[in-house]
C-alpha cells in the first residue's frame, strides 16, 4: 500500500485506481478489492460495480460531465478527480462543484500530477485527500496546507472574501 494525505495526515491507501492500458483495455480486478473506476466504466456497468464485495468509487477526468454522476453521489464513499497535468486546473472546478452544488460529503481525492504546491489550493476548494505524484515526498507535503495564512477570494472552506471579513472585524 502506498501513502496518501487524507484529512491533514499521512494515511495508507487501500484503493486501486483502474486505468486503461495503451490498447484501451482495463485490467481485471478481484471482487474484494476496493477500486476507483473511471466515470465511463461506472456508467457502463453500474449494477455490476455496486454488487462487488469490495467498495467501488469513481474518478473523473477534467472533461467529464459531473451531472452524469449526480444521482449516485450519495452512495459513493469516494470521488477522485484526475489532474493529468500540473497546469490543468479544470479539476479545481469539479471539486468545488462537487462540494457546493452537489453537496458531496464523502472523500474527495485529487490524483494524478498533484504536487505539494497545489495542496493549499486544492484544500480550499474542498478536496480532503491527495495522492502526491510519484517521486515527490509525501512526508514533506503536509506543509502545503499552510502555504498561505490568508486568502483574498472566497473558497469552499472560507466562503467570505477578505474584504468582507475585514469590514466585519473593524
Backbone as JSON, one array per atom type, in Angstrom:
{
  "sequence": "XXXXXXXXXXXXXXXXXXXXXXXXXXXXXXXXXXXXXXXXXXXXXXXXXXXXXXXXXXXXXXXXXXXXXXXXXXXXXXXXXXXXXXXXXXXXXXXXXXXXXXXXXXXXXXXXXXXXXXXXXXXXXXXXXXXXXXXXXXXXXXXXXXXXXXXXXXXXXXXXXXXXXXXXXX",
  "N": [[0.83, -1.19, 0.0], [0.4, 2.25, -0.66], [1.26, 5.53, 0.59], [-0.93, 8.27, 1.24], [-2.21, 11.62, 1.53], [-4.64, 12.41, 3.8], [-7.26, 14.18, 5.14], [-5.49, 15.95, 6.42], [-3.44, 14.34, 7.41], [-0.93, 11.8, 7.05], [-1.77, 8.83, 5.5], [-2.45, 5.33, 4.96], [-3.24, 3.96, 1.8], [-5.84, 2.04, 0.55], [-7.09, 1.75, -1.82], [-7.4, 0.8, -5.27], [-6.61, 2.19, -8.33], [-8.31, 2.11, -11.33], [-7.22, 2.03, -14.54], [-7.09, 2.4, -18.09], [-5.05, 0.46, -20.31], [-2.4, 0.85, -22.83], [-3.69, -0.14, -25.07], [-6.28, 0.42, -24.56], [-7.6, -1.28, -22.88], [-8.98, -2.49, -19.81], [-7.61, -3.63, -16.73], [-8.25, -6.77, -15.06], [-10.0, -6.94, -11.96], [-9.93, -8.06, -8.68], [-12.8, -9.21, -6.88], [-12.99, -8.47, -4.22], [-11.44, -6.25, -3.78], [-10.95, -2.83, -3.09], [-11.84, -0.38, -5.36], [-11.22, 2.3, -7.67], [-12.95, 3.51, -10.26], [-13.04, 4.71, -13.69], [-15.35, 7.26, -14.78], [-16.69, 6.54, -17.17], [-16.58, 3.71, -17.14], [-18.04, 3.2, -14.81], [-20.59, 4.17, -15.53], [-21.17, 2.43, -17.62], [-21.44, -0.05, -16.39], [-22.84, 0.05, -13.87], [-24.52, -1.45, -12.06], [-23.12, -3.86, -11.82], [-20.69, -2.98, -10.69], [-21.65, -2.03, -8.25], [-22.49, -4.36, -7.03], [-20.27, -5.75, -6.19], [-18.02, -7.25, -3.77], [-15.96, -5.73, -2.69], [-15.41, -2.19, -2.08], [-16.53, 0.39, -4.31], [-15.51, 3.23, -6.08], [-15.53, 6.35, -7.91], [-13.62, 7.91, -10.48], [-13.0, 11.07, -11.96], [-12.29, 12.51, -15.09], [-10.83, 15.58, -16.3], [-12.55, 16.62, -18.29], [-14.96, 15.31, -17.96], [-18.53, 14.96, -17.61], [-19.96, 16.1, -14.89], [-22.59, 16.08, -14.07], [-23.64, 13.65, -14.9], [-23.03, 11.92, -12.88], [-24.41, 12.74, -10.71], [-26.79, 11.6, -9.5], [-25.78, 9.4, -8.19], [-24.02, 10.16, -6.23], [-24.57, 10.18, -3.45], [-24.23, 7.56, -2.7], [-21.61, 6.93, -3.08], [-18.48, 6.3, -1.62], [-16.16, 7.64, -2.12], [-14.92, 10.08, -4.33], [-12.79, 10.71, -6.93], [-10.68, 13.06, -8.53], [-9.01, 13.46, -11.49], [-5.91, 14.9, -12.22], [-4.36, 15.41, -14.95], [-2.19, 16.9, -15.78], [0.06, 19.19, -14.32], [-0.54, 21.8, -14.94], [-3.21, 21.82, -15.61], [-6.13, 23.04, -14.64], [-8.84, 22.39, -14.44], [-9.87, 20.49, -12.74], [-10.09, 21.71, -10.26], [-12.44, 23.18, -10.45], [-14.28, 21.07, -10.72], [-14.0, 19.87, -8.2], [-14.91, 21.93, -6.45], [-17.53, 22.26, -7.39], [-18.58, 19.71, -6.79], [-18.6, 19.8, -3.97], [-20.08, 22.18, -3.35], [-22.3, 22.64, -5.16], [-23.36, 20.08, -5.56], [-23.35, 19.02, -3.04], [-21.64, 17.01, -2.07], [-20.42, 14.85, 0.36], [-18.56, 12.92, 0.94], [-15.26, 11.35, 0.74], [-13.09, 13.35, -1.08], [-10.86, 13.18, -3.52], [-7.76, 14.23, -4.87], [-5.89, 13.28, -7.64], [-3.18, 12.11, -9.71], [-1.15, 14.36, -11.45], [-0.29, 15.72, -9.0], [1.15, 18.01, -6.89], [3.0, 19.21, -4.05], [2.84, 21.97, -4.11], [0.26, 22.51, -4.93], [-1.45, 21.76, -2.93], [-2.56, 23.49, -0.89], [-4.38, 25.09, -2.36], [-6.06, 23.15, -3.49], [-7.16, 22.08, -1.18], [-8.61, 24.28, -0.28], [-10.72, 24.44, -2.15], [-12.19, 22.22, -1.53], [-11.17, 19.58, -1.61], [-10.15, 16.73, 0.27], [-8.38, 14.69, 0.35], [-5.29, 13.49, -0.96], [-3.3, 12.27, -3.55], [-0.1, 12.36, -3.82], [2.11, 13.06, -6.47], [4.0, 10.4, -7.92], [7.37, 10.0, -6.94], [7.58, 12.35, -5.62], [7.95, 13.67, -2.34], [5.89, 12.51, 0.18], [5.91, 12.9, 2.91], [6.89, 15.53, 3.45], [4.89, 16.98, 2.34], [2.74, 17.82, 3.87], [3.16, 20.37, 4.75], [2.16, 21.92, 2.77], [-0.47, 22.63, 3.3], [-0.32, 24.92, 4.82], [0.63, 26.99, 3.25], [-0.27, 29.59, 2.75], [-1.5, 32.16, 4.9], [-3.71, 33.72, 4.74], [-6.51, 34.42, 2.59], [-7.67, 36.09, -0.28], [-9.93, 35.75, -1.96], [-13.2, 34.15, -1.96], [-13.67, 30.81, -0.84], [-14.41, 27.26, -0.77], [-13.85, 26.45, 1.84], [-13.49, 28.87, 3.1], [-15.83, 30.85, 2.88], [-16.37, 33.59, 2.9], [-15.15, 36.48, 1.43], [-11.98, 38.22, 1.8], [-12.24, 41.07, 1.97], [-14.8, 41.36, 3.02], [-14.56, 40.06, 5.45], [-12.74, 41.71, 6.71], [-14.16, 44.1, 6.98], [-16.19, 43.41, 8.79], [-14.69, 42.89, 11.03], [-13.71, 45.26, 11.98]],
  "CA": [[0.0, 0.0, 0.0], [1.16, 3.49, -0.66], [0.76, 6.57, 1.47], [-1.58, 9.45, 0.7], [-2.57, 12.58, 2.57], [-6.09, 12.43, 3.98], [-7.69, 14.98, 6.29], [-4.35, 16.59, 7.07], [-2.5, 13.37, 7.95], [-0.47, 10.76, 6.14], [-2.56, 7.62, 5.71], [-2.24, 4.27, 3.96], [-4.3, 3.91, 0.8], [-6.22, 0.67, 0.19], [-7.81, 1.79, -3.09], [-6.68, 0.57, -6.52], [-7.16, 3.01, -9.41], [-8.46, 1.36, -12.57], [-6.91, 2.84, -15.74], [-6.92, 1.63, -19.32], [-3.66, 0.34, -20.79], [-2.14, 1.51, -24.12], [-4.66, -0.63, -26.06], [-7.63, 0.8, -24.13], [-8.18, -2.37, -22.1], [-8.89, -2.34, -18.37], [-7.19, -4.87, -16.08], [-9.23, -7.44, -14.2], [-9.86, -6.55, -10.56], [-10.56, -9.02, -7.77], [-14.09, -8.72, -6.39], [-12.92, -7.96, -2.85], [-10.51, -5.12, -3.75], [-11.55, -1.5, -3.22], [-11.37, 0.11, -6.65], [-11.7, 3.58, -8.18], [-13.13, 3.28, -11.69], [-13.37, 5.92, -14.43], [-16.78, 7.51, -14.94], [-17.22, 5.76, -18.3], [-16.78, 2.33, -16.69], [-19.13, 3.24, -13.84], [-21.85, 4.33, -16.25], [-21.39, 1.25, -18.46], [-21.76, -1.25, -15.61], [-23.09, 0.49, -12.51], [-25.06, -2.53, -11.23], [-22.04, -4.82, -11.58], [-19.76, -2.37, -9.74], [-22.3, -1.94, -6.94], [-22.69, -5.7, -6.47], [-18.98, -6.3, -5.77], [-17.74, -7.34, -2.33], [-15.13, -4.57, -2.37], [-16.04, -0.89, -2.33], [-16.26, 0.99, -5.61], [-15.57, 4.68, -6.16], [-15.43, 6.82, -9.29], [-12.73, 9.03, -10.76], [-13.43, 11.95, -13.04], [-11.31, 13.21, -15.91], [-11.18, 17.01, -16.3], [-13.63, 16.95, -19.22], [-16.16, 14.5, -17.7], [-19.74, 15.68, -17.25], [-20.26, 15.8, -13.49], [-24.03, 15.87, -13.93], [-23.92, 12.23, -15.12], [-22.77, 11.21, -11.63], [-25.15, 13.42, -9.65], [-27.74, 10.73, -8.79], [-25.05, 8.35, -7.49], [-23.07, 10.72, -5.27], [-24.9, 9.82, -2.06], [-23.83, 6.18, -2.43], [-20.17, 6.75, -3.33], [-17.65, 6.67, -0.47], [-15.02, 8.42, -2.58], [-14.86, 10.55, -5.71], [-11.45, 11.22, -7.22], [-10.58, 13.91, -9.71], [-7.69, 13.28, -12.09], [-5.18, 16.06, -12.72], [-3.4, 14.79, -15.86], [-1.02, 17.77, -15.91], [0.19, 20.21, -13.27], [-1.1, 23.06, -15.44], [-4.63, 21.65, -15.94], [-6.86, 23.44, -13.45], [-10.27, 22.09, -14.51], [-10.25, 19.68, -11.58], [-10.48, 22.6, -9.17], [-13.87, 23.46, -10.63], [-15.03, 19.86, -10.4], [-14.0, 19.72, -6.74], [-15.78, 22.93, -5.82], [-18.9, 21.91, -7.75], [-18.99, 18.54, -6.01], [-18.88, 20.21, -2.58], [-21.03, 23.26, -3.17], [-23.54, 22.48, -5.93], [-23.91, 18.73, -5.39], [-23.3, 18.71, -1.6], [-20.95, 15.74, -1.84], [-19.81, 14.89, 1.69], [-17.59, 11.84, 1.09], [-13.86, 11.68, 0.47], [-12.83, 13.96, -2.38], [-9.43, 12.95, -3.69], [-7.03, 14.72, -6.04], [-4.89, 12.3, -8.05], [-2.51, 12.42, -10.97], [0.02, 15.23, -11.35], [-0.55, 16.55, -7.81], [2.38, 18.38, -6.21], [2.84, 19.92, -2.79], [2.49, 23.36, -4.42], [-1.18, 22.61, -5.18], [-2.21, 21.28, -1.79], [-3.32, 24.56, -0.25], [-5.47, 25.5, -3.24], [-7.0, 22.03, -3.59], [-7.85, 22.02, 0.12], [-9.55, 25.4, -0.21], [-11.92, 24.21, -2.96], [-12.97, 21.11, -0.99], [-10.51, 18.27, -1.58], [-9.65, 16.37, 1.59], [-7.4, 13.61, 0.22], [-4.36, 13.82, -2.04], [-2.26, 11.34, -3.97], [1.03, 13.15, -4.31], [2.72, 12.44, -7.64], [5.13, 9.51, -7.68], [8.66, 10.66, -6.98], [7.54, 13.51, -4.72], [7.9, 13.23, -0.95], [4.61, 12.69, 0.86], [6.17, 13.36, 4.27], [7.02, 16.98, 3.49], [3.75, 17.61, 1.67], [1.78, 18.38, 4.82], [3.42, 21.81, 4.85], [1.38, 22.57, 1.73], [-1.71, 23.17, 3.86], [-0.05, 26.21, 5.44], [1.36, 27.84, 2.32], [-0.74, 30.96, 2.95], [-2.29, 32.33, 6.13], [-4.91, 34.49, 4.4], [-6.96, 34.32, 1.21], [-8.5, 37.24, -0.69], [-11.17, 35.31, -2.56], [-13.98, 33.17, -1.21], [-13.42, 29.42, -1.21], [-15.31, 26.34, -0.09], [-13.54, 26.44, 3.27], [-13.55, 30.25, 3.58], [-16.81, 31.4, 1.94], [-16.45, 35.05, 2.94], [-13.89, 37.05, 0.93], [-11.22, 39.0, 2.77], [-12.75, 42.43, 2.19], [-15.98, 41.25, 3.89], [-14.07, 39.68, 6.79], [-12.07, 42.88, 7.28], [-15.18, 45.09, 7.34], [-16.89, 42.97, 9.99], [-13.79, 42.82, 12.19], [-13.3, 46.6, 12.4]],
  "C": [[0.87, 1.24, 0.0], [0.51, 4.5, 0.28], [0.13, 7.71, 0.67], [-1.74, 10.45, 1.85], [-4.09, 12.63, 2.63], [-6.41, 13.17, 5.26], [-6.52, 15.5, 7.11], [-3.33, 15.65, 7.69], [-2.08, 12.39, 6.86], [-1.21, 9.47, 6.5], [-2.21, 6.59, 4.64], [-3.48, 4.17, 3.08], [-4.59, 2.47, 0.41], [-6.9, 0.61, -1.18], [-6.88, 1.53, -4.27], [-7.37, 1.38, -7.61], [-7.16, 2.18, -10.7], [-8.26, 2.31, -13.76], [-6.73, 1.91, -16.93], [-5.45, 1.57, -19.7], [-3.55, 1.01, -22.17], [-3.13, 1.08, -25.2], [-6.09, -0.29, -25.67], [-8.34, -0.26, -23.31], [-7.99, -2.1, -20.6], [-8.47, -3.66, -17.74], [-8.33, -5.47, -15.26], [-8.95, -7.05, -12.75], [-10.58, -7.59, -9.71], [-11.8, -8.39, -7.14], [-14.02, -8.1, -4.99], [-11.98, -6.77, -2.68], [-11.31, -3.82, -3.88], [-10.97, -0.85, -4.47], [-12.01, 1.46, -6.99], [-11.74, 3.46, -9.69], [-13.41, 4.6, -12.4], [-14.88, 6.04, -14.62], [-17.38, 6.67, -16.05], [-17.49, 4.31, -17.91], [-17.92, 2.22, -15.69], [-20.48, 3.29, -14.56], [-22.19, 3.1, -17.09], [-21.82, 0.03, -17.67], [-22.04, -0.96, -14.15], [-23.57, -0.65, -11.6], [-23.98, -3.55, -10.88], [-21.06, -4.26, -10.56], [-20.36, -2.31, -8.35], [-22.45, -3.3, -6.26], [-21.39, -6.35, -5.97], [-18.86, -6.34, -4.25], [-16.89, -6.15, -1.87], [-15.88, -3.28, -2.66], [-15.63, -0.38, -3.71], [-16.45, 2.49, -5.51], [-15.37, 5.07, -7.61], [-14.39, 7.92, -9.38], [-13.18, 9.75, -12.01], [-12.23, 12.51, -13.77], [-11.74, 14.67, -15.96], [-12.35, 17.38, -17.21], [-14.88, 16.09, -19.04], [-17.32, 15.4, -17.28], [-20.17, 15.25, -15.85], [-21.73, 15.49, -13.28], [-24.41, 14.39, -14.1], [-23.75, 11.4, -13.84], [-23.67, 11.69, -10.49], [-26.06, 12.49, -8.84], [-27.05, 9.66, -7.95], [-24.17, 8.86, -6.36], [-23.33, 10.3, -3.84], [-24.43, 8.41, -1.71], [-22.33, 5.94, -2.58], [-19.34, 7.19, -2.12], [-16.5, 7.61, -0.84], [-15.25, 8.84, -4.02], [-13.47, 11.15, -5.89], [-11.51, 12.06, -8.48], [-9.14, 13.8, -10.21], [-7.15, 14.62, -12.58], [-4.09, 15.52, -13.63], [-2.12, 15.61, -16.04], [-1.09, 18.83, -14.82], [-0.52, 21.5, -13.67], [-2.59, 22.97, -15.78], [-5.47, 21.9, -14.7], [-8.34, 23.12, -13.45], [-10.76, 21.27, -13.33], [-10.64, 20.5, -10.37], [-11.97, 22.91, -9.25], [-14.72, 22.25, -10.3], [-15.12, 19.66, -8.89], [-14.95, 20.68, -6.06], [-17.24, 22.65, -6.15], [-19.41, 20.72, -6.94], [-19.38, 18.94, -4.59], [-20.04, 21.2, -2.47], [-22.35, 23.08, -3.93], [-24.19, 21.13, -5.66], [-23.86, 18.24, -3.95], [-22.65, 17.36, -1.31], [-20.18, 15.82, -0.53], [-18.76, 13.8, 1.9], [-16.17, 12.32, 0.84], [-13.74, 12.22, -0.95], [-11.32, 13.98, -2.58], [-8.89, 13.56, -4.98], [-5.95, 13.69, -6.37], [-4.29, 12.71, -9.39], [-1.27, 13.26, -10.73], [-0.18, 16.24, -10.22], [0.77, 16.75, -7.06], [2.03, 19.1, -4.92], [2.38, 21.36, -3.04], [0.99, 23.56, -4.59], [-2.03, 22.35, -3.94], [-3.1, 22.34, -1.16], [-4.55, 24.93, -1.07], [-6.52, 24.39, -3.37], [-7.81, 21.9, -2.31], [-8.93, 23.1, 0.19], [-10.82, 25.16, -1.03], [-12.68, 22.95, -2.55], [-12.33, 19.74, -1.0], [-10.03, 17.98, -0.16], [-8.68, 15.2, 1.56], [-6.57, 13.87, -1.05], [-3.4, 12.68, -2.29], [-1.16, 12.19, -4.57], [1.71, 12.37, -5.42], [3.9, 11.55, -7.24], [6.44, 10.27, -7.85], [8.72, 11.91, -6.12], [7.33, 13.01, -3.3], [6.55, 13.54, -0.31], [4.83, 13.29, 2.24], [6.24, 14.88, 4.38], [5.81, 17.72, 2.92], [2.76, 18.25, 2.63], [1.97, 19.88, 5.0], [2.63, 22.59, 3.8], [0.07, 23.16, 2.22], [-1.51, 24.61, 4.34], [0.73, 27.16, 4.55], [1.01, 29.32, 2.53], [-1.58, 31.04, 4.22], [-3.6, 33.06, 5.86], [-5.22, 34.33, 2.93], [-7.84, 35.53, 0.89], [-9.88, 36.79, -1.15], [-11.94, 34.37, -1.63], [-13.64, 31.77, -1.73], [-14.45, 28.55, -0.5], [-15.09, 26.4, 1.42], [-13.59, 27.83, 3.9], [-14.51, 31.01, 2.67], [-16.92, 32.92, 1.92], [-15.12, 35.63, 2.46], [-13.26, 37.98, 1.96], [-11.82, 40.38, 3.02], [-14.0, 42.42, 3.07], [-15.56, 40.88, 5.32], [-13.44, 40.89, 7.47], [-13.09, 43.92, 7.75], [-15.87, 44.7, 8.64], [-16.0, 42.93, 11.21], [-13.35, 44.19, 12.68], [-14.19, 47.17, 13.47]]
}
